[in-house]
Amino acid sequence: MTTLGPRVSVVIPTYARPVFLTRAIASLQAQTLDAWELIVVDDNGAGKPDRVETEALMATHAADERIRYVAHERNRGGAAARNTGIELASATLVGFLDDDDEWHPDKLAAQVACLEAADESVALVYCRALVAEEGTPRTRTWETDGASHTLPHLLKRNTIGSTSCVLCRREALVAVGGFDERMPSKQDIDLYVRLAQRYEFAFVDRALVTRHLHAGDSISKNLEGSVVAHRLFYEKYRSHIDALPEVLHHRLASLGKVLVQAGHLGEARSVLWRAWRLRPLTVDVPVHLAMACGLPRGVAAWAGRLGRRLLGARSQRTRNEETG
């Protein structure tokens, strides 16, 4: 009798939050499609308290032969943890589940069906996601229209969502080199851009993931890492970005805002000035440029609100003149 292998390899990278890992694994075990294997990659350093707690938690799943636990000797980052999972995956399809997120029961079934029915040129399928904020009853849906995943869209911003939302063909992940381990952040969008340069994407128009945002989750937790990631992303795709003025404006504006937050005011002024020259009627860029020039945040924000009102009044006058 031939034993069929798993249809999907699921990779959960985990670091410094074993308290959430049980929920993530439970959401995988509740999938209606059960032909999966799970590779949990522990990125906590050897001997660290979180490593000890994660090891103890994973020992409780030892009886489930579908679950494999792998530990890095030292903290190497989320990109390296996901790459370890890709390397060890035995299925042709690979999904990624962040340790603090959860999948809805039919997530795998819906996305596997989509990819298996698609042409081989389709390397990735994504879905909508709910976003839950810790400590509040609020839940919102991640904004995506299911069509804005071309290269220009992705160079501008992440229109797909976190890696918890995607299912990929393993051969495509290997072909583009997996995740870039140099990136402290923006690892997901960087992967999507490289895949979009060679493959097509598909979309399941349903919320199949719940992402959990925790208190303190923000760019400010690692400003220097975010600066490095924004710079590297721009340099990697500079020829593409510079050829598209709207994309260039957005990338320069994003980099400039991060530079302001990180205190790199000289570079921020240069970058934001370039962004403003591309789109002089925008308001948010001048606000951050004013902050880069030393204007207090409150004053800059007040000036921004005034600018928005003036631009709104100007636009209304123009419409009145056109219809008068």
TILOGU-514837 format. One record per residue: y, z, x of N, C-alpha, C in turn. Coordinates in pm, whole numbers. Example, Ala and Ser with C-alpha at 12.3 -4.5 7.8 and 13.67 -1.06 7.14 Angstrom:
     n_c2     n_c3     n_c1    ca_c2    ca_c3    ca_c1     c_c2     c_c3     c_c1
     -569      780     1319     -450      780     1230     -330      780     1320
     -225      708     1285     -106      714     1367        3      787     1290
REM end
This chain:
     n_c2     n_c3     n_c1    ca_c2    ca_c3    ca_c1     c_c2     c_c3     c_c1
     -120        0       84        0        0        0      126        0       87
      219      -89       62      340      -99      141      447       -4       87
      505       74      177      612      166      138      746      101      165
      823       84       62      954       24       77     1051      126      136
     1137       77      224     1238      165      283     1354      184      189
     1454      260      229     1570      285      144     1653      159      125
     1715      146        9     1804       32      -16     1943       59       40
     1977      187       54     2111      224      104     2098      339      204
     2170      327      315     2187      439      408     2324      499      381
     2327      628      352     2453      698      323     2488      787      442
     2610      774      488     2656      851      604     2761      951      559
     2736     1079      587     2835     1184      561     2877     1242      696
     2999     1210      743     3050     1278      862     3108     1412      821
     3078     1517      894     3128     1649      853     3189     1721      971
     3301     1786      944     3372     1860     1049     3458     1969      986
     3433     2092     1025     3519     2207      994     3531     2242      846
     3441     2192      762     3448     2232      622     3310     2230      556
     3217     2311      610     3083     2315      550     3084     2365      406
     3191     2432      365     3198     2485      230     3193     2373      126
     3237     2253      161     3237     2143       65     3112     2055       74
     3037     2068      180     2927     1975      206     2819     1981       99
     2792     2098       47     2689     2112      -57     2721     2026     -178
     2847     2025     -219     2888     1945     -335     2868     1796     -308
     2904     1751     -190     2889     1609     -156     2743     1567     -160
     2656     1648     -100     2513     1615      -99     2456     1619     -241
     2498     1715     -320     2450     1724     -458     2488     1599     -537
     2607     1545     -511     2648     1424     -584     2564     1304     -544
     2514     1302     -421     2424     1196     -379     2287     1215     -443
     2238     1337     -445     2107     1364     -504     2106     1338     -654
     2223     1336     -717     2232     1310     -861     2245     1161     -894
     2238     1075     -794     2253      932     -818     2138      876     -902
     2171      784     -990     2067      719    -1071     1979      627     -986
     2034      577     -878     1956      501     -780     1914      598     -671
     1783      621     -659     1738      723     -565     1673      666     -438
     1680      534     -420     1620      472     -300     1723      473     -187
     1759      591     -143     1858      605      -37     1807      697       73
     1872      687      187     1853      787      293     1991      842      325
     1996      967      365     2122     1032      399     2121     1071      546
     2227     1035      614     2245     1076      754     2370     1161      759
     2353     1291      778     2466     1382      793     2495     1395      942
     2617     1356      982     2655     1362     1123     2752     1478     1141
     2704     1582     1209     2783     1703     1233     2869     1682     1356
     3002     1678     1335     3094     1653     1446     3159     1781     1498
     3107     1896     1455     3152     2023     1511     3090     2040     1650
     3164     2097     1739     3111     2118     1873     2996     2217     1875
     2908     2202     1972     2793     2293     1985     2841     2437     1999
     2778     2526     1922     2810     2667     1930     2929     2711     1847
     3001     2618     1787     3116     2653     1703     3068     2717     1572
     3145     2808     1515     3104     2873     1389     3071     2773     1279
     3151     2666     1267     3123     2566     1164     2993     2493     1191
     2957     2476     1319     2828     2414     1353     2714     2505     1307
     2726     2632     1334     2622     2726     1295     2604     2727     1143
     2715     2729     1071     2709     2731      925     2652     2600      871
     2690     2488      932     2640     2358      886     2491     2345      913
     2447     2391     1028     2303     2388     1061     2223     2468      958
     2275     2586      922     2205     2669      825     2200     2600      689
     2309     2536      650     2313     2466      522     2213     2350      521
     2210     2273      629     2121     2157      635     1974     2200      639
     1946     2319      690     1808     2368      692     1754     2384      551
     1844     2408      455     1799     2423      316     1756     2290      255
     1789     2178      321     1751     2045      272     1636     1985      352
     1573     2067      435     1468     2016      523     1351     1955      447
     1327     1999      324     1213     1949      247     1237     1808      191
     1361     1764      188     1392     1631      136     1383     1530      251
     1277     1451      252     1253     1359      362     1358     1247      372
     1437     1232      268     1541     1128      271     1662     1172      351
     1671     1300      386     1791     1355      450     1765     1380      598
     1856     1328      679     1846     1345      825     1974     1410      874
     1959     1505      963     2073     1578     1018     2086     1548     1167
     2205     1503     1208     2232     1469     1348     2358     1542     1390
     2360     1595     1513     2475     1671     1559     2528     1616     1691
     2660     1595     1695     2726     1560     1820     2738     1685     1907
     2728     1667     2036     2742     1780     2128     2886     1832     2131
     2981     1743     2105     3123     1782     2103     3193     1707     1991
     3308     1756     1953     3386     1688     1849     3437     1554     1901
     3401     1447     1832     3438     1311     1876     3523     1238     1772
     3543     1296     1655     3626     1234     1554     3545     1162     1447
     3612     1138     1333     3545     1078     1218     3493      939     1244
     3566      859     1322     3522      722     1350     3391      723     1427
     3381      809     1528     3258      818     1607     3142      869     1523
     3170      964     1433     3064     1017     1347     3010      909     1254
     3099      829     1198     3053      719     1111     2977      613     1191
     3023      586     1313     2951      489     1397     2811      537     1431
     2796      668     1454     2663      723     1478     2574      697     1357
     2629      718     1238     2552      693     1116     2514      548     1101
     2607      457     1130     2576      313     1122     2464      277     1217
     2470      331     1338     2368      302     1439     2230      349     1395
     2224      462     1327     2095      519     1286     2046      466     1151
     2132      396     1079     2097      349      944     1981      251      948
     1888      265      855     1773      175      848     1782       77      731
     1876       99      639     1892       10      524     1990     -103      557
     1988     -207      476     2079     -319      496     2217     -292      440
     2229     -191      353     2357     -152      296     2392      -11      342
     2520       11      370     2564      142      420     2683      191      337
     2674      315      292     2784      379      221     2832      500      298
     2958      535      280     3017      650      348     3070      748      244
     3035      873      262     3080      977      169     3145     1088      250
     3274     1108      232     3343     1218      301     3286     1350      253
     3281     1448      342     3212     1573      309     3281     1654      200
     3407     1621      168     3476     1695       62     3494     1612      -65
     3434     1493      -69     3441     1408     -188     3309     1415     -264
     3307     1354     -382     3181     1346     -457     3172     1212     -528
     3051     1161     -535     3023     1036     -604     2981     1063     -747
     3021      977     -839     2973      984     -976     2830      929     -980
     2749      971    -1076     2604      943    -1073     2564      797    -1060
     2645      704    -1112     2605      563    -1106     2680      485     -999
     2739      554     -903     2816      487     -799     2728      391     -720
     2618      438     -667     2534      352     -585     2472      240     -668
     2423      270     -785     2358      167     -868     2455       52     -896
     2579       85     -932     2676      -19     -966     2714     -103     -845
     2734      -38     -731     2778     -114     -614     2664     -190     -548
     2545     -134     -549     2429     -207     -496     2404     -333     -578
     2410     -320     -710     2389     -436     -797     2494     -543     -769
     2617     -502     -745     2725     -597     -717     2700     -671     -586
     2665     -599     -481     2644     -664     -352     2518     -750     -351
     2413     -702     -415     2288     -779     -415     2301     -907     -495
     2393     -910     -591     2414    -1031     -670     2514    -1125     -606
     2587    -1077     -505     2694    -1155     -444     2641    -1243     -332
     2721    -1341     -299     2693    -1427     -185     2699    -1346      -55
     2631    -1392       49     2629    -1320      177     2768    -1310      240
     2861    -1394      194     2996    -1388      249     3070    -1261      204
     3019    -1196      100     3078    -1071       51     3017     -955      129
     3098     -887      207     3047     -782      296     3077     -642      247
     3169     -629      152     3213     -496      109     3243     -498      -40
     3203     -392     -110     3240     -374     -249     3306     -236     -261
     3414     -230     -337     3483     -103     -355     3504      -75     -503
     3556       41     -534     3571       83     -673     3697      166     -688
     3728      199     -810     3838      292     -835     3793      433     -800
     3890      522     -783     3859      662     -754     3953      753     -829
     3903      866     -871     3988      972     -925     4032     1061     -809
     4154     1110     -817     4207     1199     -714     4238     1333     -779
     4171     1437     -732     4189     1572     -787     4262     1657     -684
     4368     1725     -729     4447     1809     -640     4401     1954     -654
     4367     2013     -542     4318     2150     -540     4421     2246     -600
     4370     2334     -686     4458     2436     -743     4536     2392     -864
     4516     2266     -907     4586     2216    -1025     4485     2145    -1114
     4514     2134    -1243     4424     2061    -1333     4448     1910    -1328
     4545     1868    -1247     4583     1726    -1246     4477     1638    -1180
     4449     1528    -1244     4364     1424    -1187     4430     1290    -1213
     4440     1209    -1111     4500     1077    -1126     4405      972    -1071
     4430      848    -1105     4347      739    -1057     4417      670     -941
     4341      646     -834     4394      575     -719     4437      435     -763
     4558      396     -724     4612      269     -771     4553      151     -694
     4483       67     -762     4435      -60     -708     4410     -154     -824
     4436     -280     -802     4415     -377     -910     4288     -459     -891
     4215     -429     -786     4089     -500     -765     4104     -640     -709
     4226     -685     -687     4247     -820     -634     4330     -819     -507
     4401     -711     -481     4491     -704     -366     4418     -658     -240
     4318     -737     -201     4244     -699      -81     4236     -813       20
     4330     -907       10     4338    -1012      110     4398     -954      238
     4391    -1030      346     4442     -981      474     4590     -941      467
     4679    -1022      407     4820     -978      399     4837     -848      323
     4763     -830      213     4771     -704      138     4729     -586      225
     4619     -602      297     4564     -491      375     4646     -461      499
     4711     -562      555     4800     -536      668     4919     -453      624
     4959     -468      498     5074     -395      446     5038     -251      412
     4929     -232      338     4888      -96      303     4742      -94      262
     4687       24      253     4547       40      213     4535       25       62
     4493      -92       17     4479     -118     -126     4337      -89     -175
     4250      -45      -88     4110      -22     -124     4080      125     -148
     4132      210      -62     4105      352      -75     4025      404       43
     3976      526       32     3903      587      142     3765      524      156
     3698      555      266     3564      500      288     3464      551      185
     3495      660      115     3405      707       10     3392      607     -104
     3488      513     -112     3491      416     -223     3414      288     -193
     3365      270      -71     3310      140      -34     3160      146       -7
     3098       29      -24     2960        6       19     2962     -124       98
     2900     -125      215     2911     -239      306     2774     -290      349
     2771     -416      387     2652     -470      453     2651     -421      598
     2539     -366      641     2533     -310      776     2558     -416      882
     2504     -537      863     2521     -640      964     2667     -677      982
     2747     -668      876     2890     -697      887     2961     -586      964
     2924     -462      937     2983     -350     1011     2955     -363     1160
     2833     -400     1193     2797     -417     1334     2872     -536     1394
     2885     -643     1317     2950     -765     1367     3095     -742     1405
     3166     -654     1330     3307     -630     1361     3327     -510     1453
     3218     -449     1497     3228     -341     1593     3242     -202     1536
     3215     -187     1406     3222      -55     1344     3364       -1     1342
     3376      130     1339     3506      196     1335     3565      205     1476
     3695      192     1487     3765      200     1615     3785      347     1650
     3713      393     1750     3716      535     1785     3844      577     1857
     3930      480     1887     4060      514     1946     4159      561     1842
     4131      533     1714     4228      560     1607     4216      704     1558
     4318      788     1578     4313      925     1525     4315      927     1373
     4376      826     1312     4379      811     1167     4385      661     1138
     4399      622     1009     4401      482      969     4273      409     1007
     4165      484     1024     4037      424     1062     3982      337      950
     4005      378      826     3951      302      713     4021      167      699
     4154      167      694     4227       42      676     4206      -51      796
     4194        5      915     4167      -77     1033     4034     -150     1019
     3932      -81      969     3802     -146      947     3814     -254      840
     3884     -224      731     3897     -322      622     3966     -449      671
     4067     -434      756     4138     -552      807     4044     -639      889
     3965     -578      976     3873     -657     1058     3764     -722      973
     3718     -655      871     3620     -717      781     3684     -831      702
     3808     -811      658     3876     -914      578     3903    -1041      658
     3907    -1030      789     3928    -1148      872     3805    -1239      875
     3689    -1184      835     3566    -1263      846     3485    -1271      717
     3512    -1183      621     3426    -1174      502     3511    -1163      376
     3441    -1171      262     3502    -1151      130     3469    -1011       81
     3549     -962      -16     3527     -832      -77     3504     -849     -227
     3438     -751     -287     3416     -748     -431     3463     -612     -484
     3474     -604     -618     3532     -485     -680     3457     -448     -806
     3425     -320     -821     3369     -268     -945     3482     -192    -1015
     3521     -239    -1130     3640     -187    -1197     3609      -60    -1276
     3566       41    -1206     3538      172    -1265     3564      280    -1160
     3602      397    -1206     3618      511    -1115     3480      571    -1089
     3431      556     -969     3296      601     -933     3298      711     -827
     3417      754     -789     3434      855     -684     3542      952     -727
     3524     1079     -691     3633     1175     -704     3669     1223     -564
     3795     1197     -528     3847     1245     -400     3919     1376     -424
     3896     1473     -338     3958     1605     -352     4064     1624     -245
     4188     1646     -290     4297     1674     -198     4318     1825     -191
     4327     1876      -70     4336     2020      -51     4477     2059       -8
     4511     2184      -31     4642     2234        8     4662     2211      157
     4775     2149      191     4804     2123      331     4758     1988      379
     4687     1912      294     4646     1778      333     4770     1689      338
     4813     1656      456     4930     1569      470     4936     1518      611
     5024     1420      629     5042     1361      761     5090     1464      862
     5156     1570      814     5214     1668      905     5108     1750      978
     4985     1744      934     4879     1819      999     4849     1763     1138
     4875     1636     1160     4851     1576     1291     4951     1463     1312
     5077     1501     1330     5183     1401     1340     5166     1311     1461
     5134     1370     1576     5120     1289     1697     5004     1190     1683
     4895     1235     1622     4783     1144     1600     4822     1030     1507
     4903     1061     1407     4947      958     1314     5038      857     1383
     5125      905     1473     5210      815     1549     5125      720     1633
     5026      775     1702     4937      693     1784     4868      588     1699
     4818      628     1582     4745      535     1495     4836      424     1444
     4958      458     1401     5052      357     1352     5089      258     1463
     5114      309     1582     5147      220     1694     5031      127     1725
     4911      184     1733     4794      105     1769     4763        0     1663
     4776       38     1536     4750      -57     1428     4846     -175     1439
     4973     -147     1465     5071     -255     1476     5040     -345     1595
     5007     -286     1708     4979     -367     1827     4853     -450     1811
     4752     -395     1743     4626     -469     1726     4646     -596     1642
     4732     -588     1542     4748     -699     1448     4890     -757     1452
     4954     -741     1565     5096     -778     1576     5120     -924     1542
     5036    -1014     1590     5059    -1157     1565     5054    -1188     1416
     4964    -1123     1343     4954    -1143     1199     5073    -1078     1127
     5106     -956     1168     5212     -880     1101     5348     -947     1121
     5377     -988     1244     5507    -1047     1273     5528    -1179     1199
     5421    -1244     1161     5432    -1373     1090     5463    -1357      942
     5458    -1233      892     5478    -1207      749     5593    -1107      734
     5715    -1152      704     5831    -1063      702     5815     -940      611
     5755     -958      493     5737     -844      402     5643     -741      463
     5536     -789      524     5440     -699      589     5505     -632      710
     5580     -708      788     5647     -652      906     5744     -542      865
     5823     -566      760     5915     -463      712     5839     -335      677
     5731     -349      604     5656     -232      559     5596     -156      677
     5541     -227      772     5478     -162      887     5583      -91      974
     5697     -157      996     5803      -93     1074     5858       29     1001
     5875       17      870     5925      131      792     5828      248      798
     5699      221      785     5599      328      791     5597      395      927
     5600      313     1033     5603      369     1168     5729      450     1190
     5843      398     1145     5968      469     1165     5971      604     1098
     5919      612      976     5917      739      903     5830      843      975
     5716      798     1027     5629      889     1100     5696      935     1229
     5765      844     1297     5836      880     1419     5944      984     1392
     6014      972     1278     6115     1072     1242     6048     1208     1222
     5939     1210     1147     5870     1336     1120     5818     1400     1248
     5778     1316     1345     5723     1369     1471     5832     1402     1573
     5956     1369     1540     6065     1403     1630     6096     1300     1737
     6038     1181     1727     6066     1074     1823     6186      993     1772
     6302     1053     1777     6418      998     1707     6472      870     1770
     6469      860     1900     6518      740     1965     6437      617     1926
     6306      629     1937     6219      518     1897     6231      492     1747
     6245      599     1669     6257      584     1524     6380      501     1489
     6492      528     1555     6614      453     1527     6593      304     1553
     6529      272     1664     6505      132     1698     6416       63     1596
     6307      130     1559     6209       72     1465     6270       58     1326
     6339      161     1279     6397      157     1144     6511       57     1135
     6585       40     1241     6691      -61     1240     6632     -200     1222
     6519     -227     1290     6451     -356     1272     6404     -372     1128
     6350     -265     1072     6301     -272      934     6417     -297      837
     6529     -230      859     6645     -244      769     6702     -384      775
     6706     -443      893     6760     -578      907     6675     -680      829
     6546     -653      818     6459     -744      743     6484     -735      592
     6514     -614      544     6540     -594      401     6657     -497      385
     6780     -546      400     6898     -457      401     6927     -388      269
     6870     -435      158     6900     -373       29     6805     -258       -6
     6710     -229       79     6623     -115       52     6698       15       81
     6651      123       18     6720      251       30     6645      350      117
     6513      352      109     6437      454      181     6451      441      332
     6458      317      383     6470      298      528     6604      353      580
     6719      322      516     6844      381      564     6845      535      559
     6776      592      461     6769      738      454     6702      794      578
     6589      736      615     6518      784      734     6594      749      861
     6664      636      860     6746      601      975     6859      703      992
     6917      745      881     7021      848      888     6965      978      945
     6843     1013      906     6780     1134      959     6753     1118     1109
     6714      996     1150     6689      971     1292     6818      982     1373
     6931      962     1307     7062      974     1373     7116     1116     1368
     7038     1208     1311     7077     1348     1311     7131     1400     1181
     7138     1317     1078     7186     1363      948     7081     1455      885
     7122     1572      832     7024     1661      771     6947     1592      659
     6822     1631      640     6736     1569      540     6800     1573      401
     6858     1686      363     6917     1696      230     7031     1599      209
     7115     1585      311     7228     1493      300     7178     1350      294
     7078     1319      379     7021     1183      380     6959     1150      245
     6888     1247      186     6825     1224       56     6931     1202      -52
     7042     1282      -46     7152     1263     -142     7211     1123     -129
     7229     1078       -6     7283      944       17     7187      839      -37
     7058      865      -23     6958      772      -75     6964      761     -227
     6979      875     -293     6989      873     -440     7114      798     -485
     7225      821     -413     7349      751     -445     7331      600     -424
     7263      565     -316     7239      423     -289     7156      358     -397
     7056      430     -445     6971      374     -552     7054      349     -679
     7144      444     -712     7227      426     -830     7321      307     -814
     7378      293     -694     7470      182     -670     7397       48     -676
     7278       43     -617     7199      -80     -621     7158     -111     -764
     7122       -6     -841     7085      -28     -980     7201      -82    -1061
     7320      -26    -1038     7438      -74    -1110     7470     -218    -1071
     7455     -248     -942     7481     -384     -896     7384     -483     -959
     7257     -444     -967     7157     -532    -1027     7186     -554    -1174
     7231     -448    -1244     7261     -461    -1386     7381     -555    -1408
     7482     -543    -1322     7597     -632    -1334     7557     -778    -1314
     7466     -799    -1216     7419     -935    -1190     7346     -992    -1310
     7261     -909    -1374     7187     -955    -1492     7284     -986    -1606
     7388     -900    -1623     7485     -921    -1729     7561    -1053    -1708
     7597    -1081    -1583     7670    -1203    -1553     7584    -1326    -1578
     7452    -1314    -1549     7363    -1427    -1567     7340    -1458    -1715
     7348    -1353    -1800     7320    -1372    -1943     7447    -1378    -2027
     7564    -1352    -1963     7689    -1348    -2037     7746    -1485    -2069
REM end
